[in-house]
Amino acid sequence: MADLADLVSRLEAVTVRLEKCAVGGKKAAADDDDDDFDTVEAVTEFKAVIDKADALVAAASSVSEEVSQISKHLKTVCEKSLLFLRVSVRAKACIPADMQEVVKPLSDAISVIGEFRDKNRSSKHFNHLSAVSEAVPAFGWVCVAPRPLDYMGEMIGAADFYLNRVLKDFKDQAEHKTWCTALRQLFTALKVNSVTLD
């Protein structure tokens, strides 16, 4: 799995270089560095969402293997959102004609979460998995018009039902409360970040 992640990372780096060549010529690809795009305010602010994803993954490690796995999948969604944001910042006025192609990595990462939940319906942590699965479509706000923040709020709100069940079912186990808090903080950070972009 680590080899696959490394391969994906390398392919993304190559894609970035190719996009720079297509947009700004070979000189731009040689002169520009990814760090240039990382200083754009929208990208730097989105890193708060990535930080919350790291905290969620850390909290999940003391809950269960399934909760840990779905939390890692959610972190992947956050990373794909950051990649989409970087491409958007690079594109500025020349947004690619085929939006589906640009959003596909994010969409695929979101789909993995739903599939993971469905494969683990018998899990005693199914409510944890459902909370993530219900909220994760909020990352699709970039494709929603005209009121993307309303859509995001609905998706995040759908997760509250499952989070409340987790808190009820595991009320005497602090690690579950910590995980629920970390998940809520991640989606709060996403919403705050999206307000600045909207």
C-alpha positions, 0 to 999 in steps of 0.5 A: 500500500505504501508503494502505491501511495508513493507511486501516486505521489510521484505521478502527481508531481509529474502531473504538476510539472506537465501542467506547468509546461502546458500553461507557462512553457518549459521555462515556467516549469523549471523556474516555478516550484510547488512552494510558490503555490503553497504560499497562496492564501487559500492553499495555506489556509486549507492546511488547517484542514490537513492538520485536523485530519492528522489529529483525527487519524491520531485519535482513531488509532486508539478506537479500532482498526476500522475507525483508523482505516476510515480516518486515513481514507478521510485524510486522503480526501483532504489531501485530494482536496488540497491537490484540487485547490492547487490545480485551481490556483494554478489554472486561474482564468483557464479552468480546464474544460473537463471539470470531471477530470480535474475532480476525479481524484477527489471524487474517487477518494470520497467513493472509497469511504462509502465502499469501506462503510458498506463492506463493514456493515457488521462492525460494532463501529458502524456508527463511526464509519457512517458518520464519516461516510455521511459527512464526506460528500461535503468535500464535493462542495466545489462542484455544487452551485449556486449554494455550495455552503448550504450543501456542505452544511447538510452533509455535515449535519447528516453526520451529527446523527451518527456522532450522537449515537457514538457518544451515546453508545460509548459514553464511558470511553473517552477515546470515542469522544476524542475521535468525535470531537476531532471529526467535528473539528475537521469539518468545522475547519473545512467549512471555515476554509470554504467560506473564505473561498466561496 
